[in-house]
Amino acid sequence: MPTTPEATEPAPAQDRSAVRTLLRLWPYVRPVRARLFTAAFIAILASCVGLVIPLVLKWLVDGPVADRDPAGVWLGALYVLLLGIAEALLFGLRRWLVARPLSHVEAEMRADLYRHLQRLPVAFHDRWASGQLLSRGTTDLMLLRLFLAFPLTFLLVNGVTIIVGVVIMLVQDWTLGLVILGPAVPVMVVCVLFEKRYAAVARLAQDQVGDLTTVVEESVLGIRIIKGFGRHRTQARAFRELSKTLRGTELHKARLLAAIWAVIVTLPEVAIGAALVVGAVQVADGALSAGTLVAFLSTALALRWPVESIGFLLAMSQEAATATERYFEVMDAEPESRAGAPTCAAPEGTSRAVRARRGARPPAAGADGLRFHDVTFRYPDAPPDAPPVLDRVDLHIRPGESLALVGATGSGKTTLTALIPRLHELTAGRITLDGEDITTLPRAELRARVAVAFEEPTLFSATVGENVLMGIADGPGEVHDGALQRALSVAQADFVHALPQGSATPVGEQGLSLSGGQRQRLALARAVVGQPDFLVLDDPLSALDVHTEAAVEAALRRVLSDTTALIVAHRPSTVLLADRVALLSDGRITAVGTHHELLRGNAEYARLMSGRQERHGPQEPQGQQGQQGQQGQQGRRAGEDG
């Protein structure tokens, strides 16, 4: 199971300060700081109101009770009741104040995380397990919301309450106050030790939750493979093992929390018992009034909750610090660079007509097509001494020309196509579109000019029309309708009209309600719907039957006559769509020519086209592969298009 290094080797707790980590939340908290500070003030006021009750009890015992005054007793009881009601109302007001702003903070952080994930390079997604990212956007953000709602406030509130309560007790009787303060130093030492140990275990538990989420997601998306090969028991065992590991970590957390709670509860209780004995002796000797002893002990009992809560408040704070750390591990990842001027270009897939309306720069008069200039590429996670996947590739696709890219499995074909829209960054060399270096173009403009259809068609949980129209910019509905019908016609996707709601039919998660050939035709329609300047097709007809393939090829020839195209091909029928063919071998372009020229003059090409070599499979080794590619392979339908 793929995991991130962070998932298996959590950062040591001593390497970071929990306070410094949590301070990174301030930009999100700042817009709602007024309500949070108000809520904290109200909570402090409520706690202080609670500490007034022991003083009322002192007056009640030393006054009306000692004087046998029933009216005074009833008045004292009324005071206590009113103070209790005021305390409850104030705490209720605090909760009401924080509910809405903290939901806003969580929503903003989740939205920022999602936006950032869209801007991160493909290499990042290749390294990270999807479950780890999902857990950061759900479980971790929930922990942060709970921290801001409760521990953050009550660490302050309880701290102030303890200080005020201790002052009240010292004023009542300083000798009893010193008895109560006796356990303070041992409790603080235990808290420091607990914080360090709990931080490491909390990080491990949250990473294991991410691993478990990954397994669940993969199992759901790959359910056809699991059932088809009868591997449900194996998957269940793997899931149980991960669950058992997570359970052990959670039990470790519980043991740590139980240990600190035992210390924090036991020592103050012993101090209160000692104060009761000493105070009773003083009352018996006449050195202390009964009312003062009652007030002192009532104050001490009122401080039990603030003291005992220290353990789980520290635990929740450490979990929140770990969640913050995990959140910013993703947010700190370097997004795709914004080359060129700030982009006002049209969104990905924008058609030439729409770009013209928006004032985008048209292709230069001396259009030069697509060129690879001495291009070298090595994956970032590859060993330094590993040979590059692509090595000094020189290739020129003339304007309006279609070029087929042919090569054995692992030769680098898919990697080369991914470099054009800058899904990966070149190691050396450069690529130009009509003479412009792609690194000087804003990514949005580059991807508006280049459309891609991948070998593994990915569809989203949306309608057929919405999936196809992802390849075109926003515009009038009638423009979209016409473009949609034209694209469906090119891709020979007439099956759409037979669906229950036509192009408004939802395709379900990963489009698995459709066959492999149907999904591939919709992916092809998505690529051509925007009439791009440059078209990159990665084996676009691999899942089609013979008759559908012939029809799609006939329609594609009309599209290819108006664009500059690079087509990864494995079959002679696909190669024949192109004007010329380039042979890629071990990361180098070893031959360029027409199909018939290469067939006659190049033995390797003739062998590839003869079908004696495996035609399909992973295009090249990519180190740690991305979750999206693995899920696409698992979710692919076994049956061909009927």
C-alpha positions as CSV (number, residue, x, y, z in Angstrom):
1,M,0.0,0.0,0.0
2,P,1.5,3.4,-1.0
3,T,2.0,5.7,1.9
4,T,3.8,9.0,2.4
5,P,7.0,9.0,4.4
6,E,5.2,11.2,6.9
7,A,2.6,8.4,7.4
8,T,5.2,5.9,8.6
9,E,7.8,8.2,10.2
10,P,6.0,11.0,12.1
11,A,8.1,13.9,13.1
12,P,9.4,13.8,16.6
13,A,7.3,15.9,19.0
14,Q,10.4,17.7,20.4
15,D,11.3,19.0,16.9
16,R,8.4,21.5,17.0
17,S,6.6,23.7,19.5
18,A,2.9,23.1,19.9
19,V,2.3,26.7,20.5
20,R,4.3,27.8,17.5
21,T,2.5,25.3,15.3
22,L,-0.9,26.4,16.5
23,L,-0.1,30.0,15.9
24,R,-0.1,29.2,12.1
25,L,-3.9,29.1,12.4
26,W,-4.0,32.8,13.2
27,P,-4.6,34.0,9.6
28,Y,-7.8,31.9,9.5
29,V,-8.9,32.9,13.0
30,R,-8.2,36.6,12.6
31,P,-11.4,37.4,10.7
32,V,-13.5,36.0,13.6
33,R,-11.2,37.1,16.5
34,A,-13.8,39.5,17.9
35,R,-16.4,36.9,18.6
36,L,-13.8,34.4,19.9
37,F,-12.3,37.0,22.3
38,T,-15.8,38.0,23.4
39,A,-16.7,34.3,24.0
40,A,-13.5,33.8,26.0
41,F,-14.3,36.9,28.1
42,I,-17.8,35.6,28.7
43,A,-16.5,32.2,29.8
44,I,-14.0,33.8,32.2
45,L,-16.9,35.9,33.6
46,A,-19.0,32.8,34.0
47,S,-16.2,31.0,35.9
48,C,-15.7,34.0,38.2
49,V,-19.4,34.1,38.9
50,G,-19.1,30.5,40.0
51,L,-16.3,31.4,42.4
52,V,-18.6,34.0,44.0
53,I,-20.9,31.2,45.2
54,P,-18.4,30.0,48.0
55,L,-18.3,33.6,49.3
56,V,-22.1,33.6,49.5
57,L,-21.9,30.3,51.4
58,K,-19.5,31.9,53.9
59,W,-21.8,34.7,54.6
60,L,-24.7,32.3,54.8
61,V,-23.0,30.0,57.4
62,D,-21.4,32.7,59.5
63,G,-24.5,34.9,59.3
64,P,-28.1,33.6,58.9
65,V,-27.3,30.0,59.8
66,A,-25.3,31.0,62.9
67,D,-27.9,33.5,63.9
68,R,-30.8,31.0,63.2
69,D,-32.3,33.5,60.8
70,P,-34.7,31.6,58.3
71,A,-35.3,34.6,56.2
72,G,-31.6,35.1,55.7
73,V,-31.1,31.5,54.8
74,W,-33.8,31.8,52.1
75,L,-32.2,35.0,50.8
76,G,-28.8,33.2,50.7
77,A,-30.3,30.3,48.8
78,L,-31.8,32.7,46.3
79,Y,-28.4,34.4,45.8
80,V,-26.8,31.0,45.1
81,L,-29.6,30.0,42.7
82,L,-29.4,33.3,40.7
83,L,-25.6,33.0,40.5
84,G,-25.9,29.4,39.2
85,I,-28.5,30.5,36.6
86,A,-26.2,33.4,35.5
87,E,-23.2,31.0,35.2
88,A,-25.3,28.6,33.0
89,L,-26.6,31.4,30.8
90,L,-23.1,32.9,30.3
91,F,-21.7,29.5,29.2
92,G,-24.6,29.0,26.8
93,L,-24.0,32.4,25.3
94,R,-20.3,31.5,24.8
95,R,-21.2,28.4,22.9
96,W,-23.6,30.3,20.7
97,L,-21.0,32.9,19.9
98,V,-18.3,30.5,18.7
99,A,-20.5,28.0,16.7
100,R,-20.9,30.0,13.5
101,P,-17.4,31.6,13.2
102,L,-15.6,28.3,13.9
103,S,-17.7,26.5,11.2
104,H,-16.6,29.4,8.9
105,V,-12.9,28.8,9.8
106,E,-13.2,25.1,9.1
107,A,-14.9,25.7,5.8
108,E,-12.3,28.3,4.7
109,M,-9.4,25.9,5.6
110,R,-11.0,23.1,3.7
111,A,-11.6,25.3,0.7
112,D,-8.0,26.5,0.7
113,L,-6.7,22.9,1.0
114,Y,-8.8,21.9,-2.0
115,R,-7.7,24.8,-4.1
116,H,-4.1,24.2,-3.2
117,L,-4.3,20.5,-4.1
118,Q,-5.5,21.5,-7.6
119,R,-2.4,23.7,-8.0
120,L,0.1,21.1,-6.8
121,P,2.2,19.4,-9.5
122,V,1.4,15.8,-10.6
123,A,4.7,14.7,-9.0
124,F,3.2,15.6,-5.6
125,H,0.1,13.5,-6.2
126,D,2.3,10.7,-7.4
127,R,4.0,10.6,-4.0
128,W,1.0,11.0,-1.7
129,A,-1.6,8.5,-0.9
130,S,-5.1,9.9,-1.5
131,G,-6.3,8.7,2.0
132,Q,-3.6,10.8,3.7
133,L,-4.9,13.9,1.8
134,L,-8.5,13.0,2.5
135,S,-7.9,12.6,6.3
136,R,-6.2,16.0,6.3
137,G,-9.3,17.6,4.8
138,T,-11.8,15.8,7.1
139,T,-10.6,14.4,10.4
140,D,-7.7,16.9,11.0
141,L,-9.9,19.9,10.3
142,M,-12.6,18.5,12.6
143,L,-10.0,18.3,15.3
144,L,-8.9,21.9,14.7
145,R,-12.5,23.1,14.9
146,L,-13.0,21.3,18.2
147,F,-9.8,22.7,19.5
148,L,-10.8,26.3,18.6
149,A,-14.2,25.8,20.1
150,F,-13.2,24.2,23.5
151,P,-9.5,23.6,24.5
152,L,-8.2,27.0,23.2
153,T,-10.8,28.9,25.2
154,F,-10.8,26.8,28.3
155,L,-7.0,26.6,28.6
156,L,-7.3,30.4,29.1
157,V,-10.5,30.3,31.1
158,N,-9.3,27.5,33.4
159,G,-6.0,29.2,33.9
160,V,-7.7,32.4,35.0
161,T,-10.1,30.5,37.1
162,I,-7.4,28.7,39.0
163,I,-5.4,31.9,39.6
164,V,-8.5,33.7,40.9
165,G,-9.6,30.7,43.0
166,V,-6.1,30.4,44.6
167,V,-6.1,34.1,45.4
168,I,-9.5,33.7,47.1
169,M,-8.3,30.7,49.1
170,L,-5.1,32.5,50.2
171,V,-7.2,35.5,51.3
172,Q,-9.5,33.2,53.3
173,D,-6.6,31.4,55.1
174,W,-3.0,31.4,53.8
175,T,-2.0,28.3,55.7
176,L,-4.8,26.2,54.1
177,G,-3.9,27.8,50.7
178,L,-0.3,26.5,51.0
179,V,-1.6,23.0,51.7
180,I,-3.8,23.2,48.6
181,L,-0.8,24.4,46.5
182,G,1.4,21.6,47.6
183,P,0.7,19.3,44.5
184,A,1.3,22.2,42.0
185,V,4.9,21.4,41.2
186,P,4.4,17.6,40.7
187,V,1.4,18.2,38.5
188,M,3.3,20.7,36.3
189,V,6.2,18.2,35.9
190,V,3.8,15.4,34.9
191,C,2.1,17.7,32.4
192,V,5.4,18.5,30.7
193,L,6.3,14.8,30.4
194,F,2.8,13.9,29.2
195,E,2.8,16.6,26.5
196,K,6.0,15.3,24.9
197,R,5.0,11.7,24.8
198,Y,1.4,12.3,23.8
199,A,2.4,14.5,20.8
200,A,4.3,11.6,19.1
201,V,1.5,9.1,19.7
202,A,-1.1,11.5,18.4
203,R,0.9,12.1,15.2
204,L,1.2,8.3,14.7
205,A,-2.5,7.8,15.2
206,Q,-3.5,10.5,12.7
207,D,-1.1,9.1,10.1
208,Q,-2.6,5.6,10.6
209,V,-6.1,7.0,10.1
210,G,-4.9,8.3,6.8
211,D,-3.5,4.9,5.8
212,L,-6.8,3.2,6.8
213,T,-8.7,5.7,4.7
214,T,-6.5,4.9,1.7
215,V,-7.2,1.2,2.0
216,V,-11.0,1.8,2.3
217,E,-11.0,4.2,-0.7
218,E,-8.9,1.8,-2.9
219,S,-11.1,-1.2,-1.9
220,V,-14.3,0.7,-2.9
221,L,-12.9,1.9,-6.2
222,G,-11.4,-1.5,-7.0
223,I,-14.3,-3.6,-5.8
224,R,-14.6,-5.2,-9.3
225,I,-11.0,-6.4,-9.1
226,I,-11.4,-7.7,-5.6
227,K,-14.6,-9.6,-6.4
228,G,-13.3,-10.8,-9.8
229,F,-10.2,-12.4,-8.2
230,G,-11.9,-13.5,-5.0
231,R,-9.6,-11.4,-2.9
232,H,-12.1,-10.1,-0.4
233,R,-10.7,-12.2,2.4
234,T,-7.2,-11.0,1.8
235,Q,-8.3,-7.4,1.7
236,A,-10.3,-7.9,4.9
237,R,-7.2,-9.3,6.6
238,A,-5.1,-6.3,5.5
239,F,-7.8,-4.0,6.8
240,R,-8.0,-5.8,10.1
241,E,-4.3,-5.6,10.5
242,L,-4.3,-1.8,9.9
243,S,-7.3,-1.5,12.3
244,K,-5.5,-3.5,14.9
245,T,-2.5,-1.3,14.6
246,L,-4.6,1.8,14.9
247,R,-6.4,0.3,17.9
248,G,-3.1,-0.3,19.6
249,T,-2.0,3.3,19.1
250,E,-5.3,4.6,20.4
251,L,-5.0,2.4,23.5
252,H,-1.5,3.8,24.0
253,K,-3.0,7.3,23.9
254,A,-5.7,6.2,26.4
255,R,-3.1,4.8,28.8
256,L,-1.1,8.1,28.7
257,L,-4.3,10.0,29.3
258,A,-5.3,7.7,32.1
259,A,-1.9,8.1,33.8
260,I,-1.9,11.9,33.8
261,W,-5.5,12.0,34.8
262,A,-4.8,9.7,37.8
263,V,-2.0,12.0,38.9
264,I,-4.0,15.2,38.3
265,V,-7.1,13.9,40.1
266,T,-5.3,12.1,43.0
267,L,-2.9,14.8,44.1
268,P,-5.5,17.6,44.4
269,E,-8.0,15.3,46.2
270,V,-5.3,14.5,48.7
271,A,-4.6,18.2,49.1
272,I,-8.3,18.9,49.7
273,G,-8.5,16.1,52.2
274,A,-5.4,17.5,54.1
275,A,-6.9,21.0,54.0
276,L,-10.2,19.6,55.4
277,V,-8.3,18.0,58.4
278,V,-6.2,21.1,59.1
279,G,-9.2,23.4,58.7
280,A,-11.4,21.3,61.0
281,V,-8.7,21.4,63.7
282,Q,-8.5,25.2,63.3
283,V,-12.3,25.5,63.6
284,A,-12.3,23.4,66.7
285,D,-9.6,25.6,68.2
286,G,-11.6,28.7,67.3
287,A,-8.8,30.0,65.0
288,L,-11.1,29.7,62.0
289,S,-14.8,30.3,61.5
290,A,-17.0,27.5,60.1
291,G,-18.1,29.8,57.3
292,T,-14.6,30.4,56.2
293,L,-13.8,26.7,56.1
294,V,-17.0,26.1,54.1
295,A,-16.0,28.9,51.6
296,F,-12.5,27.6,51.4
297,L,-13.5,24.0,50.7
298,S,-16.2,25.1,48.3
299,T,-13.6,27.2,46.3
300,A,-11.3,24.2,46.3
301,L,-14.0,21.9,45.0
302,A,-14.9,24.5,42.4
303,L,-11.3,24.4,41.1
304,R,-11.4,20.6,40.8
305,W,-12.8,20.7,37.2
306,P,-10.3,23.4,35.9
307,V,-7.4,21.3,37.4
308,E,-8.7,17.9,36.3
309,S,-9.4,19.1,32.8
310,I,-5.8,20.0,32.2
311,G,-5.0,16.5,31.1
312,F,-7.5,16.1,28.3
313,L,-7.2,19.8,27.3
314,L,-3.5,19.2,26.8
315,A,-4.2,16.0,24.9
316,M,-6.7,17.8,22.6
317,S,-4.2,20.6,22.1
318,Q,-1.5,18.2,21.1
319,E,-3.8,16.5,18.6
320,A,-4.8,19.9,17.2
321,A,-1.1,20.8,16.9
322,T,-0.4,17.6,15.1
323,A,-3.5,18.2,12.8
324,T,-2.2,21.7,12.1
325,E,1.3,20.3,11.3
326,R,-0.3,17.7,8.9
327,Y,-2.5,20.4,7.3
328,F,0.4,22.7,6.6
329,E,2.6,19.9,5.3
330,V,0.3,19.9,2.3
331,M,-0.2,23.7,2.2
332,D,3.6,24.3,2.3
333,A,4.2,22.1,-0.7
334,E,5.3,24.2,-3.6
335,P,2.5,24.7,-6.2
336,E,3.0,24.8,-9.9
337,S,5.0,27.9,-10.8
338,R,3.1,30.7,-12.5
339,A,5.4,31.3,-15.4
340,G,4.9,34.4,-17.5
341,A,2.8,37.4,-16.6
342,P,-0.2,37.1,-14.2
343,T,-2.7,35.1,-16.1
344,C,-6.0,36.4,-17.3
345,A,-6.2,33.6,-19.8
346,A,-9.2,31.4,-20.3
347,P,-9.7,28.3,-18.2
348,E,-8.4,24.9,-19.3
349,G,-9.9,23.8,-22.5
350,T,-11.0,27.1,-23.8
351,S,-11.8,27.1,-27.5
352,R,-10.1,29.5,-29.9
353,A,-13.3,31.5,-30.5
354,V,-13.8,32.0,-26.7
355,R,-10.1,33.0,-26.3
356,A,-10.4,35.5,-29.1
357,R,-13.4,37.1,-27.3
358,R,-11.3,37.3,-24.1
359,G,-8.4,39.0,-25.9
360,A,-6.0,36.1,-25.7
361,R,-3.0,36.2,-27.9
362,P,-3.6,34.4,-31.3
363,P,-1.0,32.1,-32.7
364,A,1.9,33.9,-34.3
365,A,1.7,34.5,-38.1
366,G,4.8,32.3,-38.6
367,A,3.4,29.3,-36.7
368,D,6.1,26.7,-36.0
369,G,4.0,23.9,-34.6
370,L,5.2,21.8,-31.7
371,R,8.9,21.4,-31.1
372,F,11.0,19.4,-28.6
373,H,14.5,20.9,-28.3
374,D,17.0,18.5,-26.7
375,V,14.5,17.5,-24.0
376,T,15.7,15.4,-21.1
377,F,13.5,14.3,-18.2
378,R,14.1,12.4,-15.0
379,Y,11.5,11.9,-12.3
380,P,12.2,13.9,-9.1
381,D,12.2,10.7,-6.9
382,A,14.5,8.8,-9.2
383,P,18.0,7.8,-7.9
384,P,20.6,10.4,-9.0
385,D,22.5,7.7,-11.0
386,A,19.4,6.4,-12.7
387,P,19.2,7.0,-16.5
388,P,16.7,9.6,-17.6
389,V,13.3,8.5,-18.9
390,L,13.8,10.8,-21.9
391,D,17.2,11.6,-23.1
392,R,17.9,14.6,-25.5
393,V,14.7,14.2,-27.5
394,D,14.5,16.4,-30.6
395,L,11.2,16.3,-32.5
396,H,9.2,18.7,-34.7
397,I,5.5,18.5,-35.4
398,R,4.7,21.0,-38.1
399,P,1.6,23.2,-37.9
400,G,-1.5,21.2,-38.9
401,E,0.5,17.9,-38.9
402,S,-0.4,14.8,-37.0
403,L,2.5,12.7,-35.7
404,A,2.2,9.2,-34.2
405,L,4.5,8.3,-31.3
406,V,5.4,4.6,-31.2
407,G,7.6,2.7,-28.9
408,A,7.9,-0.4,-26.7
409,T,6.4,-0.4,-23.2
410,G,8.5,1.7,-20.9
411,S,10.1,3.7,-23.7
412,G,8.8,7.0,-22.3
413,K,5.8,7.8,-24.5
414,T,3.3,8.8,-21.9
415,T,5.9,10.8,-20.0
416,L,6.7,12.7,-23.2
417,T,3.0,13.6,-23.7
418,A,2.7,14.8,-20.1
419,L,5.5,17.3,-20.6
420,I,3.6,19.3,-23.2
421,P,0.8,20.6,-20.8
422,R,3.5,20.8,-18.0
423,L,2.1,18.0,-15.9
424,H,5.8,17.4,-15.2
425,E,8.7,19.9,-15.5
426,L,11.6,19.3,-17.9
427,T,14.9,18.3,-16.4
428,A,16.7,19.9,-19.4
429,G,15.9,21.3,-22.8
430,R,12.7,23.1,-23.9
431,I,9.4,22.7,-25.6
432,T,7.9,25.4,-27.9
433,L,4.4,25.9,-29.2
434,D,4.5,28.1,-32.4
435,G,7.9,29.3,-31.3
436,E,7.0,30.2,-27.7
437,D,8.7,28.3,-24.8
438,I,5.9,26.6,-22.8
439,T,7.6,27.7,-19.5
440,T,7.0,31.4,-20.5
441,L,3.3,30.8,-20.9
442,P,0.9,31.0,-18.0
443,R,-0.3,27.5,-17.3
444,A,-4.0,28.4,-17.9
445,E,-3.1,29.7,-21.3
446,L,-0.9,26.8,-22.1
447,R,-3.6,24.3,-21.1
448,A,-6.2,26.3,-23.1
449,R,-4.1,25.7,-26.2
450,V,-3.3,22.1,-25.6
451,A,-6.0,19.4,-25.0
452,V,-5.1,15.9,-23.7
453,A,-6.9,12.6,-23.8
454,F,-5.3,10.1,-21.6
455,E,-5.2,6.3,-22.1
456,E,-7.0,5.8,-18.8
457,P,-10.2,7.8,-19.2
458,T,-11.2,9.5,-16.0
459,L,-14.8,10.6,-15.5
460,F,-16.3,12.4,-12.6
461,S,-19.5,12.0,-10.6
462,A,-21.5,14.3,-12.9
463,T,-23.6,14.1,-16.0
464,V,-22.3,13.0,-19.4
465,G,-22.6,16.6,-20.7
466,E,-20.7,18.1,-17.7
467,N,-17.9,15.6,-18.1
468,V,-17.5,16.4,-21.8
469,L,-17.8,20.2,-21.4
470,M,-15.0,20.3,-18.9
471,G,-12.9,20.8,-22.0
472,I,-14.5,24.1,-23.0
473,A,-14.8,27.5,-21.3
474,D,-18.0,29.0,-19.9
475,G,-20.2,30.5,-22.5
476,P,-23.8,30.8,-23.9
477,G,-25.8,27.6,-23.5
478,E,-26.4,27.3,-27.2
479,V,-22.7,27.4,-27.9
480,H,-22.1,24.6,-25.5
481,D,-25.0,22.5,-26.9
482,G,-23.5,22.7,-30.4
483,A,-20.0,22.0,-29.2
484,L,-21.2,19.0,-27.2
485,Q,-23.1,17.5,-30.1
486,R,-20.1,18.0,-32.4
487,A,-17.7,16.4,-29.9
488,L,-20.0,13.4,-29.3
489,S,-20.3,12.9,-33.0
490,V,-16.5,13.0,-33.5
491,A,-16.0,10.5,-30.7
492,Q,-18.8,8.3,-32.1
493,A,-20.5,8.6,-28.7
494,D,-24.1,8.2,-30.1
495,F,-24.8,5.8,-27.2
496,V,-25.3,9.0,-25.1
497,H,-28.7,9.7,-26.8
498,A,-29.9,6.2,-25.7
499,L,-29.2,6.9,-22.1
500,P,-32.2,7.5,-19.8
501,Q,-31.7,11.3,-19.7
502,G,-29.4,11.7,-22.7
503,S,-26.4,13.9,-22.0
504,A,-28.0,14.9,-18.7
505,T,-27.5,11.3,-17.4
506,P,-25.2,11.0,-14.4
507,V,-22.4,8.6,-15.0
508,G,-21.7,7.7,-11.4
509,E,-18.3,7.6,-9.5
510,Q,-15.4,7.1,-11.9
511,G,-18.0,6.6,-14.7
512,L,-18.2,2.9,-13.8
513,S,-21.8,2.7,-15.0
514,L,-20.4,2.9,-18.5
515,S,-18.2,0.4,-20.4
516,G,-14.5,1.0,-20.9
517,G,-15.1,1.9,-24.6
518,Q,-17.9,4.3,-23.7
519,R,-15.7,6.1,-21.1
520,Q,-12.8,6.4,-23.6
521,R,-15.1,7.9,-26.2
522,L,-16.3,10.5,-23.7
523,A,-12.7,11.3,-22.8
524,L,-12.0,11.8,-26.5
525,A,-15.0,14.0,-26.8
526,R,-13.8,16.1,-23.9
527,A,-10.4,16.6,-25.6
528,V,-11.8,17.8,-29.0
529,V,-14.8,19.8,-27.7
530,G,-12.8,23.0,-27.3
531,Q,-11.2,22.8,-30.8
532,P,-7.7,23.2,-29.3
533,D,-4.7,24.4,-31.2
534,F,-2.7,21.4,-30.1
535,L,-4.1,17.9,-29.4
536,V,-2.3,15.2,-27.5
537,L,-3.9,11.7,-27.6
538,D,-2.5,8.9,-25.5
539,D,-3.7,5.7,-27.3
540,P,-7.2,7.1,-27.6
541,L,-8.8,4.0,-29.2
542,S,-7.4,1.2,-27.1
543,A,-10.8,0.2,-25.5
544,L,-12.9,0.3,-28.7
545,D,-14.1,-2.6,-30.8
546,V,-13.1,-2.9,-34.4
547,H,-16.2,-1.3,-35.9
548,T,-16.4,1.6,-33.4
549,E,-12.6,2.2,-33.9
550,A,-13.1,2.6,-37.7
551,A,-15.9,5.1,-37.2
552,V,-14.0,7.1,-34.7
553,E,-10.9,7.2,-36.9
554,A,-12.9,8.5,-39.8
555,A,-14.3,11.3,-37.6
556,L,-10.9,12.0,-36.1
557,R,-9.3,12.5,-39.5
558,R,-11.6,15.6,-40.0
559,V,-10.5,17.0,-36.6
560,L,-6.8,16.3,-37.1
561,S,-6.9,18.2,-40.3
562,D,-7.5,21.4,-38.4
563,T,-5.0,21.0,-35.5
564,T,-1.5,20.0,-34.6
565,A,-1.6,16.6,-33.0
566,L,0.7,14.1,-31.2
567,I,-0.8,10.6,-31.0
568,V,0.6,7.8,-28.9
569,A,-0.2,4.7,-30.9
570,H,0.2,1.0,-30.4
571,R,-1.8,-0.3,-33.4
572,P,-1.3,0.2,-37.1
573,S,-4.8,1.5,-37.5
574,T,-4.1,4.3,-35.1
575,V,-0.7,5.0,-36.7
576,L,-2.4,5.5,-40.0
577,L,-4.3,8.5,-38.6
578,A,-1.0,10.4,-38.6
579,D,1.0,12.1,-41.3
580,R,4.3,10.9,-39.9
581,V,5.6,8.5,-37.2
582,A,8.3,8.9,-34.6
583,L,9.9,5.8,-33.0
584,L,10.8,6.3,-29.3
585,S,13.3,3.8,-28.0
586,D,14.9,3.9,-24.5
587,G,14.0,7.5,-24.1
588,R,15.5,8.6,-27.5
589,I,13.8,9.4,-30.9
590,T,15.5,6.8,-33.1
591,A,13.6,7.2,-36.3
592,V,11.1,9.5,-38.0
593,G,9.2,8.9,-41.2
594,T,5.9,7.7,-42.7
595,H,4.4,4.4,-41.6
596,H,5.4,2.7,-44.8
597,E,9.0,4.1,-44.7
598,L,9.6,2.8,-41.2
599,L,7.9,-0.4,-41.8
600,R,10.3,-1.1,-44.7
601,G,13.5,0.4,-43.2
602,N,13.3,-0.1,-39.4
603,A,13.4,-3.5,-37.9
604,E,12.3,-2.4,-34.4
605,Y,9.3,-0.5,-35.8
606,A,8.3,-3.5,-38.0
607,R,8.5,-5.8,-34.9
608,L,6.3,-3.4,-32.9
609,M,3.7,-3.2,-35.6
610,S,3.7,-6.9,-36.2
611,G,2.0,-7.5,-32.8
612,R,4.7,-9.8,-31.5
613,Q,5.3,-7.5,-28.5
614,E,2.9,-6.6,-25.7
615,R,1.0,-3.5,-26.8
616,H,-0.6,-2.3,-23.6
617,G,0.6,-1.8,-20.1
618,P,2.3,0.9,-18.0
619,Q,4.0,3.3,-20.3
620,E,7.1,3.8,-18.2
621,P,8.3,3.3,-14.6
622,Q,7.5,6.3,-12.5
623,G,8.9,5.6,-9.1
624,Q,6.1,6.0,-6.6
625,Q,3.0,6.0,-8.8
626,G,0.1,8.3,-8.1
627,Q,-3.1,7.2,-6.5
628,Q,-5.2,8.4,-9.4
629,G,-3.4,6.1,-11.9
630,Q,-3.8,3.1,-9.5
631,Q,-7.5,3.8,-8.9
632,G,-8.1,4.2,-12.7
633,Q,-6.5,0.8,-13.3
634,Q,-8.5,-0.8,-10.6
635,G,-11.8,0.7,-11.7
636,R,-11.4,-0.1,-15.3
637,R,-14.2,-2.3,-16.7
638,A,-13.1,-5.8,-17.9
639,G,-15.7,-5.9,-20.7
640,E,-15.1,-4.1,-24.0
641,D,-17.6,-1.8,-25.5
642,G,-20.5,-3.7,-26.9
